[in-house]
Amino acid sequence: MAEKILAGENKVLRHGISGRLVHWIVALSSFVLIFSGFGQMPIYRRYGVANLPGLGWSGDYSVTLVIHYLAAMVLLFGAVYHLVFHLTRREFDLLPRRGDLRDSYLIIKAMVTKGTPPPSDKYLAEQRLAYAFIAFNLLALIITGILKVLKNLPGIWYTETTLVWVTGLHNLATFLLVFGIIGHLAAFLFKENRPLLPGIFTGKVSLDYVRERHSLWLDRLISR
């Protein structure tokens, strides 16, 4: 396990190199997929995005298509690696648990009213729910994206109804993913969540923060 207390630094190692690497692979490839995917509609020439300095390529369907495929391969690699890594190590901290909806309400209520939140494990209840929401939509995007690619291969043919459903689900998952990303980033509008930001880059968070907000996780770390 990468996580451990770094008493000399008054910090806790929350994420190892592998976790941070996967986070950025998935995050960056998702942003590229969303941008290049919208370029397939096309809207960038219509609304002047392609006229901006350095973005002339965004209005070229053939360019955005290649970028979309490359980003999809990177995302697929990150997703498979993430699943294999955590399944083999039997690490399931991010999976939703019973009572997460109630605890999410109590945590958000505590942030708004400056009250006391319920004790949390390594991940807050709303983080586990957000993970499940984003992961579900990424999975839907990957499956429908593969089906959309396969239809271009010789000998593979879809009915018009099937193609409409595949395309519609792909687009719906895209918009839901955008919504999920916005919600994920909006969580940092609350100052209570901001101590988590360094962990995205260094893997470390303040021990004082963990003691205050992740007492269940800290108890597990101490008991090892």
Residue frames relative to the residue before (quaternion, step in Angstrom):
aa qw qx qy qz dx dy dz
M 1.0000 0.0000 0.0000 0.0000 0.00 0.00 0.00
A 0.4086 -0.7276 0.4960 0.2401 3.57 -0.85 0.95
E 0.6343 0.5737 -0.3372 0.3934 3.58 1.05 -0.72
K 0.2244 0.7584 -0.5884 0.1682 3.56 -0.94 0.90
I 0.5283 -0.6118 0.4876 0.3298 3.55 -1.29 0.41
L 0.1609 -0.7605 0.6245 0.0762 3.56 -0.94 0.99
A 0.1982 -0.8479 0.4810 0.1019 3.54 0.41 1.29
G 0.6607 0.5328 -0.3180 0.4224 3.59 0.96 -0.80
E 0.7233 0.3894 -0.2249 0.5241 3.58 1.22 -0.51
N 0.3457 -0.7371 0.4878 0.3149 3.57 1.32 -0.22
K 0.5725 0.5575 -0.3811 0.4649 3.54 1.05 0.88
V 0.2826 -0.7106 0.6102 0.2069 3.52 -1.37 0.15
L 0.3613 -0.7020 0.5668 0.2352 3.56 -0.92 0.92
R 0.1707 -0.8326 0.5251 0.0427 3.56 -0.33 1.30
H 0.8067 0.1009 -0.0241 0.5818 3.56 1.01 -0.85
G 0.3699 -0.7101 0.5556 0.2244 3.54 -1.02 0.83
I 0.7339 -0.4027 0.2992 0.4579 3.55 -1.32 0.00
S 0.6408 0.5464 -0.3297 0.4268 3.59 0.94 -0.86
G 0.6784 0.5003 -0.2933 0.4511 3.58 0.88 -0.93
R 0.6669 0.4905 -0.2995 0.4743 3.56 0.97 -0.85
L 0.6372 0.5388 -0.3282 0.4426 3.56 0.99 -0.83
V 0.6672 0.4893 -0.2991 0.4753 3.57 0.91 -0.91
H 0.6124 0.5607 -0.3488 0.4346 3.59 0.98 -0.83
W 0.7314 0.4267 -0.2491 0.4700 3.57 0.79 -0.99
I 0.5941 0.5506 -0.3676 0.4568 3.60 1.10 -0.60
V 0.6955 0.4618 -0.2685 0.4805 3.56 0.87 -0.99
A 0.6653 0.5165 -0.3131 0.4389 3.59 0.91 -0.90
L 0.7180 0.4489 -0.2650 0.4612 3.58 0.73 -1.03
S 0.6583 0.4934 -0.3219 0.4686 3.61 0.93 -0.81
S 0.6235 0.5348 -0.3417 0.4565 3.60 1.07 -0.67
F 0.6469 0.5065 -0.3236 0.4693 3.58 0.95 -0.81
V 0.6582 0.4973 -0.3102 0.4725 3.59 0.96 -0.85
L 0.6384 0.5284 -0.3202 0.4590 3.59 1.00 -0.82
I 0.6597 0.5039 -0.3117 0.4623 3.58 0.92 -0.88
F 0.6790 0.4907 -0.2978 0.4576 3.58 0.87 -0.96
S 0.7086 0.4455 -0.2683 0.4768 3.58 0.82 -0.97
G 0.6143 0.5613 -0.3451 0.4341 3.57 1.11 -0.65
F 0.6556 0.4830 -0.3109 0.4902 3.57 0.97 -0.81
G 0.6088 0.5640 -0.3490 0.4353 3.59 1.16 -0.54
Q 0.5990 0.5710 -0.3595 0.4312 3.59 1.24 -0.31
M 0.5469 0.6949 -0.3792 0.2723 3.61 1.14 -0.43
P 0.2935 0.7094 -0.0506 -0.6388 1.96 1.70 -1.78
I 0.1626 -0.8043 0.5625 0.1016 3.58 -1.10 0.58
Y 0.5694 0.6492 -0.3828 0.3282 3.59 1.16 -0.46
R 0.6507 0.4706 -0.3265 0.4985 3.61 1.06 -0.60
R 0.6467 0.5524 -0.3158 0.4207 3.55 0.99 -0.90
Y 0.7969 0.2880 -0.1417 0.5118 3.57 0.95 -0.86
G 0.6355 -0.6222 0.3040 0.3415 3.56 1.18 0.53
V 0.3985 0.7223 -0.4859 0.2888 3.59 1.23 0.10
A 0.6623 0.5205 -0.2984 0.4488 3.56 1.02 -0.85
N 0.6260 0.5415 -0.3383 0.4477 3.60 1.23 -0.28
L 0.5302 0.6296 -0.4111 0.3918 3.57 1.26 -0.21
P 0.6197 -0.5687 0.3850 0.3800 3.61 -1.08 0.68
G 0.8354 0.1962 -0.1662 0.4857 3.57 -0.85 1.01
L 0.7051 0.4537 -0.2601 0.4789 3.59 1.26 -0.12
G 0.2868 0.7848 -0.5039 0.2190 3.56 1.19 0.40
W 0.6242 0.5681 -0.3263 0.4257 3.57 1.11 -0.71
S 0.5827 0.6278 -0.3701 0.3596 3.59 1.16 -0.57
G 0.6788 0.4745 -0.2952 0.4763 3.58 1.22 -0.35
D 0.5831 0.5640 -0.3666 0.4556 3.58 1.31 0.05
Y 0.4118 -0.7519 0.4610 0.2293 3.58 -0.40 1.25
S 0.6679 0.5179 -0.3120 0.4339 3.58 0.89 -0.92
V 0.6561 0.5020 -0.3101 0.4705 3.61 1.06 -0.71
T 0.6930 0.4683 -0.2898 0.4653 3.58 0.82 -0.97
L 0.6046 0.5575 -0.3599 0.4406 3.60 1.12 -0.59
V 0.6574 0.4949 -0.3063 0.4786 3.59 0.94 -0.90
I 0.6452 0.5109 -0.3187 0.4703 3.60 0.96 -0.87
H 0.6323 0.5389 -0.3253 0.4516 3.58 1.00 -0.83
Y 0.6745 0.4917 -0.2936 0.4659 3.59 0.91 -0.90
L 0.6562 0.5103 -0.3157 0.4575 3.59 0.95 -0.85
A 0.6614 0.4953 -0.3005 0.4764 3.57 0.97 -0.88
A 0.6200 0.5449 -0.3389 0.4514 3.58 1.08 -0.72
M 0.6459 0.5116 -0.3212 0.4668 3.59 1.01 -0.76
V 0.6366 0.5159 -0.3206 0.4750 3.57 1.04 -0.79
L 0.6492 0.5108 -0.3113 0.4699 3.59 0.95 -0.88
L 0.6526 0.5165 -0.3168 0.4549 3.59 0.90 -0.88
F 0.6323 0.5200 -0.3286 0.4710 3.58 0.99 -0.80
G 0.6739 0.5066 -0.2941 0.4503 3.59 0.88 -0.97
A 0.6658 0.5092 -0.2994 0.4558 3.57 0.97 -0.88
V 0.6714 0.4854 -0.3007 0.4724 3.60 0.90 -0.91
Y 0.6446 0.5207 -0.3228 0.4573 3.57 0.93 -0.86
H 0.6385 0.5398 -0.3126 0.4508 3.56 0.97 -0.94
L 0.6874 0.4820 -0.2859 0.4620 3.58 0.85 -0.95
V 0.6820 0.4842 -0.2970 0.4606 3.58 0.81 -0.96
F 0.6464 0.5451 -0.3195 0.4276 3.58 0.91 -0.94
H 0.7588 0.3934 -0.2211 0.4697 3.58 0.75 -1.05
L 0.6168 0.5334 -0.3582 0.4546 3.60 1.07 -0.56
T 0.6783 0.4843 -0.3023 0.4625 3.59 0.91 -0.85
R 0.7148 0.4087 -0.2459 0.5114 3.59 1.13 -0.61
R 0.3442 -0.7697 0.4668 0.2666 3.57 1.37 -0.05
E 0.3624 0.7004 -0.5135 0.3382 3.54 0.86 1.07
F 0.0483 0.8315 -0.5441 0.1011 3.57 -0.39 1.26
D 0.2256 0.8247 -0.4949 0.1549 3.58 1.18 0.54
L 0.7054 0.4898 -0.2662 0.4377 3.59 1.08 -0.69
L 0.5388 0.6307 -0.4151 0.3737 3.60 1.21 -0.20
P 0.5551 -0.6219 0.4337 0.3422 3.62 -0.98 0.80
R 0.1969 -0.7757 0.5929 0.0898 3.53 -1.18 0.69
R 0.6389 -0.4983 0.4073 0.4213 3.54 -1.27 0.29
G 0.7848 0.2999 -0.2396 0.4866 3.56 -0.89 0.94
D 0.4398 0.7183 -0.4538 0.2910 3.61 1.24 -0.02
L 0.6177 0.5379 -0.3578 0.4484 3.60 1.01 -0.69
R 0.6704 0.4873 -0.2972 0.4740 3.58 0.91 -0.92
D 0.6827 0.4809 -0.2962 0.4637 3.58 0.87 -0.90
S 0.6017 0.5498 -0.3607 0.4535 3.59 1.07 -0.65
Y 0.6366 0.5227 -0.3160 0.4709 3.56 0.99 -0.87
L 0.6853 0.4886 -0.2898 0.4558 3.58 0.89 -0.94
I 0.6445 0.5177 -0.3217 0.4617 3.59 1.03 -0.76
I 0.6701 0.4803 -0.2962 0.4822 3.58 0.91 -0.92
K 0.6253 0.5337 -0.3324 0.4623 3.58 1.01 -0.80
A 0.6562 0.5128 -0.3094 0.4589 3.58 0.97 -0.86
M 0.6481 0.5119 -0.3238 0.4615 3.60 1.01 -0.74
V 0.6826 0.4862 -0.2852 0.4651 3.57 0.99 -0.84
T 0.7785 0.3481 -0.1693 0.4941 3.57 0.91 -0.95
K 0.4075 -0.7201 0.4549 0.3294 3.59 1.36 -0.08
G 0.3757 0.7277 -0.4843 0.3077 3.54 1.09 0.77
T 0.6176 -0.5359 0.4186 0.3952 3.55 -1.28 -0.31
P 0.3106 -0.7693 0.5253 0.1894 3.60 -0.61 1.07
P 0.5841 -0.5526 0.4351 0.4051 3.61 -1.20 0.31
P 0.5913 -0.5679 0.4139 0.3957 3.63 -1.10 0.52
S 0.1712 -0.8098 0.5581 0.0594 3.57 -0.99 0.87
D 0.4888 -0.6228 0.5270 0.3088 3.50 -1.33 0.42
K 0.8110 -0.2335 0.1664 0.5100 3.60 -1.19 -0.45
Y 0.7755 0.1894 -0.1048 0.5930 3.56 1.05 -0.80
L 0.4920 -0.6386 0.5059 0.3069 3.54 -1.08 0.75
A 0.6574 -0.5282 0.3615 0.3976 3.55 -1.20 0.52
E 0.6915 0.4699 -0.2977 0.4608 3.61 0.88 -0.85
Q 0.5882 0.5555 -0.3752 0.4525 3.59 1.18 -0.43
R 0.6458 0.5061 -0.3197 0.4739 3.57 1.02 -0.76
L 0.6542 0.4977 -0.3144 0.4749 3.60 1.00 -0.77
A 0.6412 0.5175 -0.3189 0.4684 3.58 1.01 -0.81
Y 0.6194 0.5409 -0.3352 0.4598 3.57 1.03 -0.81
A 0.6715 0.4978 -0.2997 0.4598 3.58 0.86 -0.95
F 0.6545 0.5211 -0.3109 0.4509 3.59 0.96 -0.86
I 0.6974 0.4568 -0.2718 0.4807 3.56 0.86 -0.99
A 0.6513 0.5218 -0.3197 0.4487 3.60 0.95 -0.86
F 0.6355 0.5324 -0.3305 0.4510 3.59 0.99 -0.81
N 0.6966 0.4660 -0.2785 0.4691 3.56 0.90 -0.89
L 0.6122 0.5266 -0.3510 0.4739 3.58 1.09 -0.62
L 0.6364 0.5216 -0.3223 0.4680 3.57 1.01 -0.81
A 0.6447 0.5124 -0.3142 0.4722 3.58 0.99 -0.85
L 0.6492 0.5150 -0.3132 0.4639 3.58 1.01 -0.81
I 0.6568 0.5137 -0.3128 0.4548 3.57 0.95 -0.87
I 0.6823 0.4900 -0.2931 0.4566 3.60 0.85 -0.98
T 0.7083 0.4381 -0.2721 0.4819 3.59 0.80 -0.98
G 0.6109 0.5487 -0.3531 0.4483 3.59 1.10 -0.62
I 0.6389 0.5115 -0.3213 0.4765 3.59 1.00 -0.82
L 0.6493 0.5138 -0.3155 0.4635 3.58 0.98 -0.83
K 0.6466 0.5139 -0.3198 0.4643 3.59 1.04 -0.76
V 0.6446 0.5021 -0.3207 0.4791 3.60 1.08 -0.68
L 0.6527 0.5447 -0.3167 0.4207 3.57 0.92 -0.92
K 0.6228 0.5701 -0.3511 0.4047 3.58 1.04 -0.71
N 0.6463 0.5217 -0.3201 0.4556 3.58 1.25 -0.36
L 0.5748 0.5956 -0.3767 0.4158 3.58 1.28 -0.12
P 0.5846 -0.5890 0.4205 0.3666 3.60 -1.10 0.66
G 0.8026 0.3000 -0.2225 0.4651 3.55 -1.02 0.79
I 0.6691 0.4422 -0.3074 0.5122 3.59 1.24 -0.08
W 0.0430 0.8077 -0.5798 0.0979 3.53 -0.70 1.12
Y 0.1692 -0.7721 0.6064 0.0869 3.55 -1.00 0.90
T 0.4993 -0.5954 0.5196 0.3553 3.52 -1.21 0.46
E 0.6512 -0.5213 0.3729 0.4064 3.55 -1.20 0.42
T 0.6368 0.5315 -0.3262 0.4534 3.58 1.02 -0.79
T 0.6479 0.5163 -0.3155 0.4627 3.57 0.94 -0.90
L 0.6636 0.5124 -0.3035 0.4528 3.58 0.90 -0.91
V 0.6321 0.5250 -0.3278 0.4662 3.57 1.03 -0.79
W 0.6705 0.4990 -0.2964 0.4621 3.58 0.94 -0.89
V 0.6579 0.5092 -0.3128 0.4583 3.58 0.90 -0.91
T 0.6779 0.4804 -0.2871 0.4767 3.58 0.89 -0.92
G 0.6632 0.5151 -0.3079 0.4472 3.57 0.94 -0.87
L 0.6681 0.4831 -0.3006 0.4795 3.59 0.97 -0.83
H 0.6160 0.5395 -0.3427 0.4606 3.59 1.06 -0.71
N 0.6855 0.4750 -0.2819 0.4743 3.57 0.91 -0.90
L 0.6379 0.5234 -0.3270 0.4608 3.58 1.00 -0.82
A 0.6571 0.5039 -0.3093 0.4677 3.60 0.93 -0.88
T 0.6099 0.5539 -0.3467 0.4484 3.58 1.10 -0.68
F 0.6971 0.4624 -0.2779 0.4722 3.58 0.81 -0.98
L 0.6418 0.5051 -0.3298 0.4736 3.60 1.02 -0.70
L 0.6239 0.5295 -0.3365 0.4660 3.58 1.07 -0.71
V 0.6261 0.5236 -0.3309 0.4736 3.58 0.98 -0.84
F 0.6410 0.5193 -0.3101 0.4725 3.57 0.98 -0.88
G 0.6679 0.5062 -0.2980 0.4571 3.58 0.96 -0.90
I 0.6472 0.5126 -0.3186 0.4657 3.59 0.99 -0.81
I 0.6348 0.5218 -0.3275 0.4664 3.58 0.97 -0.85
G 0.6654 0.4961 -0.3006 0.4698 3.58 0.94 -0.88
H 0.6307 0.5418 -0.3226 0.4523 3.56 1.03 -0.83
L 0.6988 0.4526 -0.2663 0.4857 3.58 0.92 -0.91
A 0.6266 0.5597 -0.3338 0.4274 3.58 1.08 -0.76
A 0.5339 0.6370 -0.4074 0.3784 3.60 1.18 -0.44
F 0.6693 0.5110 -0.3016 0.4471 3.57 1.13 -0.61
L 0.4370 0.6533 -0.4798 0.3900 3.57 1.27 0.20
F 0.6467 0.4653 -0.3050 0.5218 3.56 1.24 -0.50
K 0.4494 -0.7228 0.4519 0.2673 3.58 -0.64 1.08
E 0.5538 0.6159 -0.3913 0.4012 3.59 1.19 -0.46
N 0.7072 0.4575 -0.2604 0.4721 3.59 1.14 -0.60
R 0.5455 0.6829 -0.3821 0.3002 3.58 1.17 -0.47
P 0.5839 0.5714 -0.4032 0.4124 3.66 1.03 -0.44
L 0.5868 0.5797 -0.3730 0.4249 3.59 1.23 -0.26
L 0.5216 0.6880 -0.3956 0.3132 3.60 1.17 -0.52
P 0.6537 0.5133 -0.3498 0.4322 3.66 0.81 -0.81
G 0.6038 0.5938 -0.3544 0.3965 3.57 1.09 -0.65
I 0.5911 0.5789 -0.3630 0.4286 3.57 1.17 -0.55
F 0.7503 0.3783 -0.1942 0.5061 3.57 1.12 -0.71
T 0.8032 0.2732 -0.1257 0.5143 3.59 0.82 -0.99
G 0.4525 -0.6830 0.4511 0.3539 3.56 1.19 -0.47
K 0.6922 0.4784 -0.2638 0.4715 3.58 1.27 -0.25
V 0.0774 -0.7620 0.6407 0.0541 3.55 -1.19 0.67
S 0.6547 -0.5422 0.3657 0.3790 3.53 -1.25 0.49
L 0.4920 -0.6535 0.4929 0.2967 3.56 -1.00 0.86
D 0.6201 0.5436 -0.3415 0.4509 3.59 1.04 -0.74
Y 0.6410 0.5163 -0.3196 0.4695 3.55 1.04 -0.80
V 0.6551 0.5060 -0.3112 0.4669 3.58 0.92 -0.89
R 0.6422 0.5300 -0.3204 0.4518 3.57 0.97 -0.85
E 0.7040 0.4715 -0.2622 0.4620 3.58 1.01 -0.82
R 0.8396 0.2619 -0.0851 0.4681 3.57 0.86 -0.97
H 0.7719 0.2718 -0.1436 0.5564 3.58 1.18 -0.45
S 0.0594 0.8638 -0.4973 0.0542 3.54 0.95 0.94
L 0.6174 0.5466 -0.3531 0.4419 3.62 1.04 -0.68
W 0.6562 0.4980 -0.2964 0.4832 3.55 1.02 -0.83
L 0.6498 0.5201 -0.3170 0.4547 3.57 0.96 -0.88
D 0.6239 0.5347 -0.3400 0.4575 3.59 1.00 -0.75
R 0.6519 0.5079 -0.3176 0.4650 3.58 1.00 -0.77
L 0.6515 0.5191 -0.3154 0.4546 3.56 1.00 -0.84
I 0.6675 0.5070 -0.2954 0.4584 3.57 0.99 -0.85
S 0.6933 0.5104 -0.2762 0.4271 3.55 1.00 -0.84
R 0.5234 0.6511 -0.4142 0.3615 3.61 1.21 -0.19
